[in-house]
Amino acid sequence: MRLRFAPILSILLAMLFPQPSKLAPVSPDADAPDRLRTAVREATCAEASPATFSDKLKGTSLSNILTGASAARAVFHVSPDGKDTWSGHLPKANSRRTDGPFASIERARDAARQKGGQNTIAMGNGDYYLAEPIVFDARDAGLIIAARCNEAPVLHGGPIVRNWTAQADGRWKASLKLPAGRDVGDLFVSGARQTQARFPNAPLDGDPRKGWLFAAKCTQDDDLWHGNTRFCFHAGDLAISKNAAGLVAHIVGGFHPGSQWGSDTLPVVSIDSANRAINTQGTGYFFTAEGSRYFLTGAAALLDAPGEWWYDRTKGQLDYIPTDGLPTSSTAVAGILPTFFRLDGADGMVVSGLQFRDGDPRGSGKFGTDTRSFGAIRLDHSDGVRLLGNSIDNVGVGIHVSESKDVLIAGNVIGDVAGNGIYVGTTYGSFGKSDGAIILSNHIHDIGRIYFETAGIWFQATDSIRIAHNLVENTAQFGIAGGSLWGAQDAVHDAVIEHNEIRNANQQTADGGAIKLMGEQADLMNSSIRYNLVTGTGQLMNRVDGTFWPPGYENINEWPTPISWAIYTDGKASGVRIEGNTLSDNISAIGINGGWSNLVTGNVITHGSGAAFRVDDGTGRGWRPSWARPNRIESNIVSIDGSNGIAAYVYAPDHGPGYVQFANNRYTGNLNDKSFRIHPGIMPSGEFGSLQDLQKAGADTESVVARPE
């Protein structure tokens, strides 16, 4: 008898989310990422019924759904124990093993296409090793791919590596022939990512300040602009030959000499021993200079430490130095795919309850990739897609959405990714929009493991996006970052970022933060950052001599210096309301860099090591549109705990004191007669002064310094 399940898709497509300002009250506990993820997976597994769906999500932000009439669906089963010659109509093989589930998702997809209509692919328990991305298109509109209830299908982004042979020197070797155009991006042994052979070796204790070389000052062509196409090294640093074949430099730099706000992976073109210079396949955009930190990968000679691997493309051979006690029978997977599922024009698809792991880390670097491309799950021109309750780890980018409207990403766990956790936006050149996205109750952790200039959630070219109730922790640069980078082409309006918890953002760069909005579109964004909890936002920056500034360090009197915010706007971002956030144990709390008509109100700021507020007109210098109004910082509760006692630093030489207005703030803690710094100097005492001095200058009304309660 052919099994038919009630459709989940008809329910999912009927979800009606009210505007963020009109959301019905829900239980914060029900929207917590772990609880919602469990509810979503139970509600959307392959056998779930509409009644189960409604019951499981009751009390959550997903409970406002229509449960209209359900049409029957054909179900095609897939199992690692199946055969593509079977019918796919049975979840397990029959007793005579003459029929049962399919073995591959591709076969089930093709069967669903042949049948027509909207169908379900039910994934059974076990491991699936993918050789190529699985592509879905307009023929697959409305298709559901879901795990069977209480089962855990795991999709791996490459082949299992078998038949290791132990060598006399302790190394392992295995033959691994890959299709043309494929390469080993990462190796995973017993589920853990191993280290591509590198110099210097990765630190055993994981200390991010260790395992680097530091660029020297170049003595030749010092007056020429090299961007990131050339940097120099100190005598004795590189114990390698002039042969640069396969070498890649992983380097941290920035837009100005000494700044370190991003990273690049740059192929080495040549090594100039005479001038101690490394020439790379770079660009004129990024900047590497004296003090930039780097390490090298890609040469067999660098393979010298336990846990390291190297792949010889010519021989089709994988070399690996195992950690102590690891048997040659250990499961190893070669990550060769940056993309597992690609949806191109596949409107209304649902992907639920699957695990994606062990992929190629490409996806967020500027070398050989579209800057924010790939994605273990990638959507292009696919509207109304639902990605629910999946687990994604050890990949390049978790989820990439381009030019696709009304996408829902809810209850997923995304971690240990090379670049972005989730990207929602556009493709450079076509600039189509991804309006109406909802990113809800995901757990996103350990982001930017290779490419630092990334975020747990990154968005652009999207109006009416809502990012809510997500837990984002341990990111290289940003927790949540969005807005326009290129002007009107990728503008963002009516974004709501609310009720998220962000822990330990900006752990690898000198200029970043937990939540950031960019505004190169140069108009009012009409967006809100509200009711978020942000803790532990840090910085990592080295000096020219290779020593690092201490954790939590901020000094507004020097440049270059580490800069780090819990929340900030940048690049003309205007019309943003930053309201009701709780910010604790960060460096700077809230920053405005360029832009007008922003409101900072009702926030609680404690235990910061830097300034509570920093306002700079730098990215909007010379720009004052007709609609511009002063930025307002009012009705906040602020404890000044840093040793420097700085409450606010305003640097607005172009726009003067009318650029920002303070009012009704309540300050406690370590305030003094230099707690407010305003440039140009408008206070009686000059550039530095007390709250009373700020008020005498007319830049603050009714704020108070209160005794701690």
Summary of the structure (lengths in Angstrom):
residues: 709
radius of gyration: 26.8
end to end distance: 71.4
largest distance: 93.2
contacts: 2699
relative contact order: 0.08
helix: 8%
strand: 35%
